Amino acid sequence: MSIHTVLFDLDGTLIDTNELIIESFMHTFHHYGKDLTREEAIEFIGPPLRDTFLQYNSGRADAMIETYREHNKQHHDDYVKAFPNVVETIDRLHRENVQLGIVTTKMRGTVDMGLAVTGLDHYFKTVITLDDVTCAKPHPEPVIKAMTELGASAESTLMVGDNSHDIEAGQNAGIRTAAVAWSLKSREKLMACRPTYMMEDMWDLLEITGV
């Protein structure tokens, strides 16, 4: 069956927030007495902030989240931009009546900021954030919630992401998945998750969906 619904992770997939996230992690850990390397910071990209900071210091996780978010918000618009060909591809899919949704582990406020600063804020029929679910990716709940809101079937839905959590969430929801080769997580790590497709460029989505 052809694909009529495409769900996207946001950070690292549609919009380039990598440097903002890396800087925010390095700033936060430094503030609490640990200097992170860039490589260490990259490993934290993907899971909810709470999971990351609870592992490091369960007693100060809430304070670390607050420090991270404050820095992230303050510097957001200086760093964030859409990846190459994202806006053009999304616009084409939208014009061809492919249903589009966002499934992210970020909170609503920063999601709205990212969509607005990149001009992507009017394309998505549903945006599922960390605020909207009990269980984050790789649990299938956010993917299933987005599909339910769109009236989408598993057979005609695709989940696109840059992280193992995205691919696993799609697989756990019983839908096809696409990994993006521009991920900081490395192509090899994503291929190990066995996505249905590996996208070299956002334009590849037009071929995958038959647009």
C-alpha positions in Angstrom: 0.0 0.0 0.0 1.3 3.5 -0.8 2.1 6.0 1.9 -0.5 8.6 2.7 0.7 9.8 6.1 4.3 10.8 7.1 5.2 11.3 10.7 8.5 13.1 11.5 10.8 13.5 14.4 11.7 17.2 14.6 15.2 17.8 15.9 18.0 16.3 13.8 15.4 15.2 11.2 13.6 18.3 9.9 15.4 21.1 11.7 19.1 21.4 12.6 19.2 22.0 16.3 22.3 19.9 16.8 24.7 22.7 17.7 22.1 24.3 20.0 21.5 20.9 21.8 25.2 20.2 22.1 25.9 23.7 23.5 23.0 23.4 25.9 24.2 20.0 27.3 27.8 21.2 27.6 26.6 24.4 29.3 24.4 22.5 31.8 26.9 19.8 32.7 29.6 22.5 33.2 27.3 24.4 35.5 27.0 21.3 37.6 30.6 20.5 37.7 31.3 18.2 34.8 32.9 19.1 31.5 31.5 17.2 28.6 33.2 16.5 25.3 31.3 17.2 22.1 31.1 13.4 21.5 29.6 12.8 24.9 27.0 15.5 24.4 26.0 14.0 21.0 25.2 10.7 22.8 22.6 12.4 24.8 20.6 13.6 21.8 17.3 11.9 21.4 15.9 10.6 24.8 13.9 12.9 27.0 16.0 15.3 29.1 14.7 13.8 32.3 16.1 10.4 31.4 19.5 11.8 30.7 19.8 14.0 33.8 18.4 11.3 36.1 21.2 9.0 35.1 23.8 11.6 35.9 22.4 13.1 39.1 19.0 11.9 40.2 18.8 14.5 43.0 19.5 17.5 40.8 17.7 16.4 37.6 14.9 19.0 37.8 17.4 21.8 38.3 19.6 20.6 35.4 16.5 20.5 33.2 15.7 24.1 34.1 19.3 25.2 33.4 19.3 23.4 30.0 15.9 24.8 28.9 16.9 28.3 30.0 20.1 28.2 27.9 18.3 26.4 25.0 15.5 29.0 24.8 17.8 32.0 25.1 20.0 30.9 22.2 17.4 29.1 20.1 16.9 31.4 17.1 20.7 32.0 16.7 21.3 28.3 15.9 18.1 26.7 14.5 17.5 26.2 10.8 15.8 23.7 8.5 18.0 21.0 6.9 18.6 21.3 3.1 15.5 20.6 1.0 13.2 20.1 4.0 10.9 23.1 3.5 10.6 22.4 -0.3 9.9 18.7 0.3 7.4 19.3 3.0 5.6 21.9 0.9 5.4 19.5 -2.1 4.0 16.7 0.1 1.5 19.1 1.6 0.4 20.2 -1.8 0.0 16.6 -2.9 -2.3 16.0 0.1 0.0 13.7 2.0 -0.9 13.9 5.7 2.0 15.3 7.8 2.6 15.0 11.5 5.3 15.6 14.1 6.2 13.1 16.9 8.9 14.5 19.2 10.3 14.1 22.7 10.5 17.9 23.1 8.0 20.0 25.0 5.4 22.1 23.2 7.0 25.5 23.7 10.3 24.7 22.0 8.6 22.7 19.3 6.5 25.7 18.4 9.6 27.9 18.4 11.5 25.5 16.1 8.6 25.2 13.6 8.0 29.0 13.6 11.7 30.0 13.0 12.0 27.6 10.1 8.7 28.5 8.5 7.3 25.0 8.9 4.5 25.9 11.4 1.6 25.6 9.0 2.1 22.2 7.4 1.4 19.7 10.1 -2.1 18.4 11.0 -0.9 17.0 14.3 2.1 17.7 16.6 2.6 15.2 19.4 5.1 16.4 22.0 6.4 15.1 25.3 3.5 17.0 27.0 0.9 14.9 25.1 1.9 11.4 26.1 2.6 9.2 29.1 5.4 7.2 27.4 7.9 8.8 25.0 9.6 7.1 22.0 10.7 4.3 21.6 7.3 3.4 23.1 4.7 3.4 20.3 2.2 5.6 22.2 3.2 9.0 20.5 3.2 7.4 17.0 -0.2 5.7 17.6 -1.6 8.9 19.1 -0.6 10.9 15.9 -2.0 8.2 13.7 -5.3 8.2 15.6 -5.6 12.0 15.3 -5.0 11.8 11.6 -7.2 8.7 11.1 -4.2 7.0 9.5 -3.8 3.3 9.0 -0.5 1.5 9.9 -0.2 0.2 6.3 -0.1 3.7 4.8 2.0 5.5 7.5 5.8 6.2 7.6 7.9 7.4 10.6 11.0 9.4 9.7 13.7 10.1 12.2 17.4 10.5 12.9 17.6 8.4 16.1 17.2 4.8 17.1 14.2 5.9 19.3 12.4 7.1 16.2 12.9 3.9 14.2 12.0 1.7 17.2 8.9 3.7 17.9 7.7 3.2 14.3 8.5 -0.5 14.4 6.7 -0.9 17.7 3.7 0.8 16.2 3.8 -1.6 13.2 4.5 1.0 10.5 7.3 1.5 8.0 10.3 3.6 9.0 12.9 5.8 7.3 16.2 6.9 8.8 18.0 10.0 7.7 21.7 9.8 6.7 22.4 13.3 8.0 22.0 12.1 11.5 24.8 12.8 14.0 24.2 9.3 15.3 26.0 7.8 12.3 24.5 5.9 9.4 25.9 2.6 10.8 24.0 2.9 14.1 20.8 3.7 12.3 21.2 0.8 9.8 21.6 -1.5 12.8 18.0 -0.6 13.7 16.9 -2.0 10.3 14.7 0.9 9.0 12.6 0.2 6.0 14.4 3.1 4.1 17.6 5.0 4.4 17.2 8.6 3.1 20.3 10.3 1.7 18.4 13.6 1.1 14.9 14.9 2.1 14.0 14.8 -1.6 14.0 10.9 -1.3 10.7 11.2 0.4 9.0 12.1 -2.8 10.1 8.8 -4.4 9.2 6.8 -1.2 5.7 8.3 -1.1 5.3 8.2 -4.9 4.6 11.9 -5.2 
